[in-house]
Amino acid sequence: MNTHDNESDDSVDTAATSTTYASGAQPDAPGQSDGPARSVPQGAMALAAKGVLPLLLLAALLVVFARFGPIGVFQAAFPPIEELSFERIAFPEPGQVRVHMVNGGPEPVTVAQVIVDEAYWEHTVAPDRLVNRLEDIVVDIPYPWVDGDPLEITIVSSTGVTFTQEVAVATQSPRVTGSYVATFALLGAYVGIIPVFLGLLWLPFLAGVSTRWVDFFLSFTVGLLLFLGVDALEAALDLAGQVASAFQGVGLIVLGVVGTPLAIHAVTRWGRRDSPINPLGLSALIAIGIGLHNLGEGLAIGSSYAVGEVALGTSLVFGFLLHNTTEGLGIVAPLARSRPSYAKLAGLGLIAGVPTIFGTWIGGFSYSPMAGALFLAIGAGAIVQVVAVLGRSMGSHGREGLRSPLNAAGLLAGLIVMYATGLFVAA
């Protein structure tokens, strides 16, 4: 009887022990009472080691490939790949040409000679004639250029490889002086601020139309933004061909187009969770997208004046002045049923227009294809996000969105108006 009772007690103890194990608590071994507490950092170190191991093996493989692999055979059998890209050609003063270049190739390049209009010319190179990968140089050439005449500049490397760039019009480059700063700011105001504020004057008209026509003008805004986004993307792709290959012009565009919408979405959702965006916030998003696009327009105008293409720059000013007037309409379309203060309307207009001034300064004083491509891509990415937000807004609360024939016509009208006004913008 006692034996039976002991067996029963043992079975109960075993069950209890099994239950304890199942809940995750293991019995302590002698001298290891704090073993589980020490296993946490050990487990983290083991996980980190697993993550680092492939990187160490990769580094070892690269070293072996570079020192003992076939790369030496190829270097001996083929000439090095050399690449120097022209960033900017400036004429700081009469009798001087300044060439900004960057090495975007895989190999170092040594500048040996300079040819200007088929004649070898004296020059200086700073900081050094040997240009390593991703380094930039400035080549100063004392050359008696004639205002208004074209130039052809060729850089010859020590291996005989040539890099040539043509200048359509030789003219003294703008300096950062009060006069030029004010002039470019005035150009930006003509192109960006004034037409946008003119477009804001459509708000009283929008306030007096029915809801279905408000949706029409919101669809018109979508068409307007789509046109601007494609226009900015096309310009960015054109500039990507002038970016040094090492800086991956197309990669910069992908970063701008993809990263900008994600950043704007994160900022606008900060602290709001799933609450819908209000009309003023939607107008602010539209103004930001248009402002980033107008930054690219300012770049085009400033760089045109900087290289002496005054006729082209003037045509761009007049064309963009007409082209951008409809942008103000797009900004105030979400506010048709609101009563924003004059201060808020002025703020929206400045958000959309002031970046044009910064664009003219950048283009006129320190233009580079890399910066231009990145800014234009950021503008295109911002417009993508704004169009997505507008589309969701128009499809909420039982509204038909772009499925409505009237709204579809509004989108098409926005595209047509932007195309028609774009005909006045010089290529």
N, C-alpha and C positions, 0 to 999 in steps of 0.2 A: 504493500500500500504506500509505504514511504517511497519506494523506488518509483512508483507511478507518479507520485507527487513531484519528485525531483525531475523526472522527465518532462512533466508539464511545465515546471518552472523554467527548465532549460529552453523549451520551445518558445515560451513567452519572451525570454531574454533574447533569443535569436531573432525573433520577429521584430522586437524593439530595436535591436542593433541594425537589422536590415532597413528599418524605416529611417533610422538616423543616417545611414549611408545614402539612402535615396534622396534625402533632403540636402545632401552636399556636404555634411560634416563628417570628416574622416577621423578615426582615432589617432591620437598623438603617439608617435613612436618615442621611445626613451631618448631624451636629449634634444627632441625636435618639436617642442611644444609651440614655437613660433614659426614653424616652417611655412605655412600658407602665407603669412605676412611678408616673408622674404621672397616668395615666388613671383609676386607682382612685378617688381622691377626687373627680376631676371627674365620674366616673360617678355617684357617690353624690349629689353636688350636683344633678346633672341629674334624678335620680330624686326627690329631695326637692322640687325645683321643680315636677315634674309632680304631686306630691301636694298642694302648697300652692296651685297655680294655681286649681283649682276653688273653694277656700275664699275666695280673694281675689275671684274673680268673684261668688261668692254674697254677700260683704259689700258689694261695689259695688252689686249688684242691690237689696239691702235698703235701702241709703242712697237710691238713686234712687226706690224705691217709697215710702219715708217722706217724702221732700222734694218730689218732683215727681209722684208717682203719684196714684191716685184716693183715697188714704186721707184726704186733706184734705176732699174732697167729702163722703165719708161722715160724717166728724166734724162737719161743718157741718149735715148734714141730719138726723142722729140724735142723741139725747141720749147722754151717756157711760154705759157699763155700770159700775155701782158694786156692790161686794160687800164686806161686813164680816161675818166669821164669829165667833161666840161660842166662845172656847176654854174659858173657865171663869168662873163667877160665884161669888165667895167673900164670906163675911161675917166679916171679920177681928175685928170687935168690935161691941158693940151700937151701933146708930145709924149704921153705915157699911156700904155695899155696894161691892164692888170687882169690876169687870167687865174680864176679859181678852179682847181681840179681836185679829184679824189681818186684814189686807187681802189676800184671795186673788183679787181681780179684776184686770182689765187696766188700770184707771184709778185715779188717786189719789182718795181720799175725804176730805172735810172734815167732821168731826163738828161739828154745829151745836147740837143740843138733845138733851135726855134726858127721856124720859117714864117715870114709875114709877106703875103702877096708874092710868093715864089722867090723870095730872097732870104738868105740866112741873116739872122739879126742877133745883136748882143742882148743879153738878158741876165736876170738874177732869179734864183729860186730860193724860196724860204719855206720851211726851215732847212731843208736839205734836198739835194738832187735825188738821193735814194728814197723812194716813196714805198713804204711797206703797205701791206694790205690794210684797208680802211683808213689810212692816213690821208690827209689833204695837204696841198701845197698852194702857194701863191707865186705865180711867175710874173715878174715885172719886166716890161719891154719898153725901152725908150724909143718910141717910134713916132715920127711926125705925121700922125693921121690927119686926114682932112675931114672937116665937119660935113656930114651928109654922104660921104663916100662909103662904099662897102669894103669890107676887109675879109681876108681868109687867113686864119692862123693855124699853123701846123706844129705840133710838138713831136719831136723825134726822140725815141728812146735809144739807149746804148746798143740795142740789138738791131736797130734800124726800123722798128715798128713805128708807124706814124698815126697820129690822132689829130683830126682836122675839124675845125668849126668855122662856119661862115657867119659874119655879122652883116646884116642887111644895111644898117645905117650906123655909121660911127658918129657918136655925139657924146658930149660930156655927161657923165652919170650924175644923177642927183645926189647931193650931200645932205646929211642930217642937219639942216639949218632951219631956223624959224620960218623962213619963207617957204621952203619946200614942204615942211611939216604942215603948214597951214594950207598950202595949195592942194596937197593930197587929201587932207581932211575935208576941204571944200568939195573935191571930186566925189569922195565917199558920201558926203551929205546929199549931193545932187542925185546920186545913183540909188542910195539906200534909204536915207531917212525921209527925204521929201516925198518920194512916191508912195512909201508905206503910209505916211500920215495922210496923204490924199485919199488912199484907199480906206482908211478908218472912218472917213466922212460918210461912208455908206451905212453906218450903223442906224441912223434914224430911219432910213428906207427899210432896212431889214426888220426893224421893230414894228413896222406897220403892215407887213405881209402875213399871210396865214401860215400855219404850222407846216403844211405840205410844201410851201415855197421856201420856208426856212431849211427844210431837209434838202430841197433842190440846191440851195446855195452851199449847204454843207457838202453835198456831192460834188458841186463845182469846185470846192476847196480840195477835195480828194483828187480830182483830175489835175488841178493846178500843182499840187504837191507831187503827184506821180511824175509829171513832166519835169519838174525841177530836180527830182531825185535821179531820173534817168540822165538828165543833162549833166548833173554833177558827176555821176558815175562815168559817163563818156569822157568828160574832161580829165578825170583822174586816170583813166586808162591811157589816154593820150600822153599824159605826163609820165606815167610809169615806164614808158619806153625810153625816157631820158634819164631815169634814175640809175645810178651805178648798180650793176648786177648784184653786188654783195649786199646791198640794202633791200633787195627783193621788192621792187615797186608793186607788183601784184599782191605780195604778202601784206604790204602796208595797207593796200586798199581793202583786203579781207579783214584786217584788224579794225579798220575804221568802220566798215559797213556792218560788221557783226558785233563788234564791241560797243559801239555807241548806243544802239537800241537797248542792249542789255543794261548798260550803265544808266540810261535815262529811266528805264523801267524800274530799276532798283531804287533810284532816288525818288521817283514819284510814288512808289509804294511804301516808302519808309514811314512806318507808323500808321499807315492807312489800312493795311491788310487788304480786305476785299471790298472796301467801300468804294462806290463809283466816284470818278473824278468829276468835279464841278465844272460848270461852263468856263469860269475864269481860268481854272487850271488847264483846261483843254486849249483855250486861246493862248495861254502862256507856252504850252508845248508847241503849238503851231508857230508861234513867234520865234522860239528857239530853233526849230528846224529851218525856218526861212532865214534866220540870222546866220546860221552856219553856212547855208548855201550862198548868202550874200557875201560872206567872207571870201569865198572862191571868186565871186565876180570882182571884188576889190583887188584880189591878186592879179587877175587878168588885166585890169585897167592900170594898176601901178606898174606892172612889169612892162606893159606896152610903152608907157611914157618913159620908163627908165632906159629903154634901148633906143629911144628916139623915134618910135613909130607913133608920132603925134596924131596923124590922121586916123590910124586905127584906134588909138585911145579915145579920141573924140567921138568916133562912131560908136564905140562901146558905151560911152557915157549916155549918148542920146538913145541908143537902143535899150539899154538897161533901165533908163528912166521911164520909158513907156512900158517895158516888160514887167517892171516891178510894181506898177500902180495897182494891179489886180491882187497883189499879195496882201494888201491891207484889208481887202474884202474877205479874204480867207481867214484872217485873224479875227475879225469881228463877227463872222458868221455864227459861231457858237454862242455869242452874247446877245442874239436877237431878242431873247425873252428876259434879259437881265438889264439892270441899270448900273453899269459900272461908273465909277467916278472918273472925272477927267484925268486925275493923277494916274489911275490904273491904266487908262487908255494910252496915256503918254508913255508909261513904262513899257507897255506892250510894243508900241512903235519903236522905242529906243532899243529894245531887245532884238527886234528884227532888223533895224537899220544901222545901228552903230558898228556892228562887225564889218560892214563894208569899209568903214574908215580904217580899221585895223588892217584889213586886206590890202588897201592901197599903200599903206605904210610898209607892210612886209614886202609887197611886190616891187615897190619903188626903191627901197633901200637895201634889202637883203634877200632878194628872191632866190629860191632854190627849187628845182623840180621835186625833190624829196618832200619838202614842206608843203608844196602846192598839192601834190598827190594825196598826202595824208589829210590835209584840211578838207579837200573836196570829198574824200571818202567819209570823213566824219560827218560832213553835211548830208551826204546821201544816206548814211546810217540813221541820222536823226530823223530824216523825213520818213524812212521806213517805219520807225516807231510811231511817229505822229499819225501816219495813215492807218496803222493797225488800231490805234486808240480811237480814231475817228470812226473807223468801220464798226468797232464794237459799240460805240456810243449810238450810232445811227440804227443799229439792229436791236437795241434794248427797249424795254417797256412796250413791247408789241409793235414797234415800228418796223416797216418793211425793209429799211436799209436800201442797198443798191439793187434789190430785187424789183423795186418799184420802177415802172417805165419812166416816170418823171425824174426820179433820182438818177437812173442810168443816163438819161439825157443830160442831166446836170454834170455828171462826170465827163461825158463826151464833150460838153461845151467847155469845161475847164481845160481839157487837152487842146481843143481847137483854138481857144483864145490865147493860150500860152504859145502855141505854134505860130499863130498869126503875128503876135507881137514879137516873137523871136526872129521873124524875118527882118526886123529892123536892127538886129544885133549883128555886127560884122563878125565874120568867121575869123 
